[in-house]
């Protein structure tokens, strides 16, 4: 998108973090958009913005690796619990209603906003003030494992997204 002056328009809210890191949100354009002459001050400001952007990329890489490792542990656990359930389906299925009741009670007792699930992740992406509680990670981990063990139906991809969002 271009503004009437021919330069890039201000990004939408999803890119707010990048805008704040590069200084765009404080009324300055980032080094990769700004045109014109480069005095000593411009070079210093460009260097600072580049370092902030590099730091943001490093943090994103660490969070990505951690989220991937967590998702891998989660997925392996689901496979193991699925094998246990499939080996003895009659042993676990009758307790599905009880497991669901315990999971719902745990979310009401300790979950606070974590019980909102993907809605919380979407709201946090659109609202800079919204945070995702870290307690979401063990709660969704254990509740999804329990649901699968007892024969319930629960998604896997949304869980990985929520855990990654809670980490980041």
N, C-alpha and C positions, 0 to 999 in steps of 0.2 A: 504494500500500500504506500502511496506517495501523498504527501501533503501538497497544497497549492504551490509552495515554494520549491517543489521538486525534490525535497529531502524525504527520507523515510518518516512515516507517521509514527506517533507514539504507540508502543505495543499494547496489546490487550492485557487483562489482569493475569493471565497465565504466565506471561513473561515478566511479571512485576519483580520477581527476585533478580532476574538478570538485569533489569533496568535499574534497580537500586544498587546492585554491585558495580555496574559500570558508570553510575552517576547520572543516568538519563532521568531518573525520578527527581533529581535535584535541579532540573532545568538545563543541564548540560547534555550535549549529545555525546554518545560514546565515540571513541577513537576510530571505530570502523565505519562510522557514518559521516563524521565531520569532514568537510572539505575546506579548501582554502589554504592559506599559508600556515606554516608551522614555525612558530618562534620557539624559544627555549622553554617558555611556560607550557606551550602545547605539547612538546616532547615529554616534559616531566609529567603532565597530566595523563598523557597517553600511556606512559610507563606504569603509572599507578593503576590506571584502569585495566591494563593488560595483566598486571599482577593479581588484581582482585578477581578478574575473570579466570585466571589460571588456578587461583585458590578455590574458586567455586567448582571448577572442573575436577580438582583433586578430591574435594569433599563428595561430589557426586559419584566419583569412581569408588570411593570407600563405601558409601552407602549402597551402591549397586552391588558390589561384591558381597557385602553383609546380607543384603536382601536375597541375593541368589543362593547363598549358602543356607540361609534360613528356609527358603522355599525347597531346596534339595532335601534337607532334613525332614521337612514336613511331608514331601512327596514320598520319600522312602518309608516314613512311618505309616502313611496311608496304605502303601502296598503291603507292608507287614501285617497291619491290622485287617486288611481285606482278606489276606490269606488265612488268618486265624478265624475270621468270621465264616469264610467259605468252607473251611474244614469242619466246622461244627455250627451250621446255621440254626438248628433247633435250640441250641444252648443260649444264643444271644438275642434272637429276635423277640422272644416273649417279654424281654426287659426294655424294649424300645420306648414304650410310653413312660416308664419310670426314668429312663435316661434323659428323655426330652424334658421331663418335669425338673429334674436336677439341673440340667443345663439352663433352662429358663430361670430357675431360682438363683443360680450363680450369677447370671447376667443382671438380674434385678438387685441382688445383694452387693456385688462388687463391681459390676460393669460400668456404672454411671453412663457416660456418653458412648462407651465402647459398643453398647448394644445397638447403636444406630447403623453399624456396618458400613456398607458402601455409601450410604447417604452422608455419613460423616466425612468420608474421604472426598467426595465431590464438593461438599460444603467447604472443606479446608482448602481445596484447590482454588475455589472462587473467592474466599474470604480470608484476607491475610491475618485476621485476628483469631480464626478458628484453629485449634490445635487438636491433634489426635493423641489420646492418652496411650502411653507405652503399655499399660495393662491390657490393651487390646491384643497384643501379640500372644501371651500365654492363654488368654481366654479363648481366642478363636482357634488357636492350635489345638487345645484340649477338647473344646466343644465339637470341632469338626472330626477329630479322631474318634471321640465317643459316638458321634452320630453314625459314622461309617462302621465302627465296630458292632454296633447294635442293629445295623441293617437299615438305617435311615438314609435319606437322600440329601446330600449337601454338595455344593459346588467346590471345586478346587481352585480355579483361577482367581475368583474373587478373594479368596483367603490370601493368596500370594500377593495380590495387589494391596490388600489392607495391611498385611504385615510390612510390606515395603514402604507404604505410606507412613506407618507408625514409626519406622526406623528413621525415615528421612525427615 
